[in-house]
Amino acid sequence: MARIKAVIKTGLGDADKGKLQFMARCAICHKLFGEGNIIGPELTGYDRANPDFWLDNIFNPSLEIREGFGNYIVKLKNGQMLTGIMDAQDASGIVLKDIAGNKTPVKQPEIEKLEASPISLMPEALTTGMTDADLKDFFAYLMKLP
């Protein structure tokens, strides 16, 4: 985190190149500027100009999990384990959505245990392996005005 703060303090890079980083690392789950998926929260409306917002969420995604995007663990009576975001729930059962966006319906009688996980589906440290130039570009895209 300290390395990234120091790098972006020296200036931001090319937002167009940063968009490529976003699409490869984040857009599988998040939408920004109308592009990406909605497995995780839509990011356009957040305090994107604040690097601490990004760093806190990139390095510790489980610190604050936005309502509606919590991860659930389901143990089925047949021993199978499922994880995902609760897409739907009613008296007949649940529907879990995994990180790829696949939805799995589970009938209530099949469920042995259902619990909310304190661990986010988002992996930690998505910036691993990025060069200083990559980081400057990535943050230029994340922090640009719509």
C-alpha positions in Angstrom: 0.0 0.0 0.0 2.8 2.4 0.9 4.5 1.7 -2.4 1.4 2.5 -4.4 0.8 5.7 -2.4 4.3 6.8 -3.1 4.0 6.0 -6.8 0.7 7.8 -7.4 1.9 10.8 -5.4 4.4 11.4 -8.2 1.5 11.7 -10.7 -1.0 9.7 -12.6 -0.5 8.0 -15.9 -2.6 7.3 -19.0 -6.3 6.6 -18.2 -6.8 4.8 -21.5 -4.1 2.3 -20.6 -5.5 2.1 -17.0 -8.8 1.1 -18.4 -7.2 -2.0 -19.9 -5.9 -2.8 -16.4 -9.4 -2.3 -14.9 -11.0 -4.4 -17.5 -8.5 -7.3 -16.9 -8.5 -7.1 -13.1 -11.8 -5.6 -11.9 -14.5 -5.5 -14.6 -15.2 -9.2 -14.2 -17.1 -8.1 -11.0 -17.4 -4.3 -11.0 -18.9 -1.8 -13.4 -17.2 1.6 -13.8 -18.4 4.3 -16.3 -21.0 1.9 -17.6 -18.6 -1.0 -18.5 -18.1 -4.2 -16.6 -20.3 -6.6 -14.6 -22.4 -6.3 -11.5 -21.2 -9.2 -9.3 -19.8 -6.5 -7.0 -20.9 -2.9 -6.4 -21.0 -0.3 -9.3 -18.0 1.9 -8.7 -18.8 5.1 -10.6 -20.5 6.9 -7.8 -17.9 6.3 -5.1 -15.3 8.8 -3.8 -13.0 7.8 -6.6 -10.7 10.8 -6.4 -9.6 9.6 -2.9 -6.7 7.1 -3.3 -7.2 5.9 0.3 -10.7 4.7 -0.7 -9.2 2.5 -3.5 -6.3 1.3 -1.5 -8.4 0.3 1.6 -10.8 -1.6 -0.7 -8.2 -3.2 -2.9 -6.0 -4.5 0.0 -8.7 -5.3 2.5 -12.0 -6.0 0.6 -13.5 -7.8 3.6 -13.2 -4.7 5.8 -16.5 -3.2 4.6 -18.8 -5.4 2.5 -21.5 -3.4 0.9 -25.1 -4.6 1.7 -26.3 -6.9 -1.0 -22.8 -8.1 -1.9 -22.1 -10.3 1.0 -20.7 -13.8 0.4 -22.7 -16.8 1.7 -21.6 -20.3 2.4 -24.2 -23.1 2.0 -23.7 -26.6 3.1 -26.0 -29.0 1.4 -27.4 -32.2 3.1 -25.5 -34.2 0.4 -22.2 -32.7 1.7 -21.6 -30.3 -1.2 -20.5 -26.7 -0.3 -21.5 -23.7 -2.3 -20.5 -20.0 -2.0 -21.8 -16.9 -3.6 -23.8 -13.8 -3.3 -27.5 -14.2 -2.4 -29.3 -13.3 -5.6 -32.8 -14.3 -4.3 -34.3 -15.9 -1.3 -37.9 -17.0 -0.4 -39.7 -19.7 1.5 -38.9 -22.3 -1.2 -35.1 -21.7 -1.2 -32.3 -19.5 -2.4 -30.4 -18.5 -5.5 -26.6 -18.0 -5.2 -24.6 -16.0 -7.8 -21.0 -17.0 -8.1 -18.1 -14.8 -9.1 -18.6 -15.7 -12.8 -22.2 -14.6 -12.5 -23.6 -18.1 -12.7 -26.8 -18.6 -10.7 -27.4 -21.7 -8.7 -30.9 -22.3 -7.3 -31.1 -24.4 -4.1 -34.3 -25.7 -2.6 -34.8 -25.2 1.1 -35.0 -28.9 2.0 -31.6 -29.4 0.4 -29.9 -26.9 2.8 -28.2 -28.2 5.9 -26.6 -24.9 6.9 -26.6 -21.3 5.5 -24.3 -18.6 6.9 -23.0 -15.2 5.9 -19.2 -15.2 5.4 -17.1 -12.4 6.8 -14.8 -12.9 3.8 -15.5 -10.9 0.6 -15.6 -12.7 -2.8 -13.1 -10.1 -4.0 -9.6 -11.3 -3.8 -7.0 -9.2 -2.0 -4.2 -7.2 -3.6 -5.4 -7.2 -7.2 -2.5 -4.9 -8.0 0.1 -7.6 -7.5 2.6 -7.7 -10.4 1.8 -4.2 -11.7 4.8 -2.0 -12.6 4.9 1.6 -11.4 3.7 2.7 -14.8 0.8 0.2 -14.7 -0.2 1.6 -11.3 -0.1 5.2 -12.5 -2.3 4.3 -15.5 -4.7 2.2 -13.4 -5.2 4.9 -10.8 -5.6 7.5 -13.6 -8.5 5.5 -14.9 -10.1 4.8 -11.5 -9.8 8.4 -10.4 -10.8 10.2 -13.6 -14.0 12.2 -13.7 -16.9 10.7 -15.7 
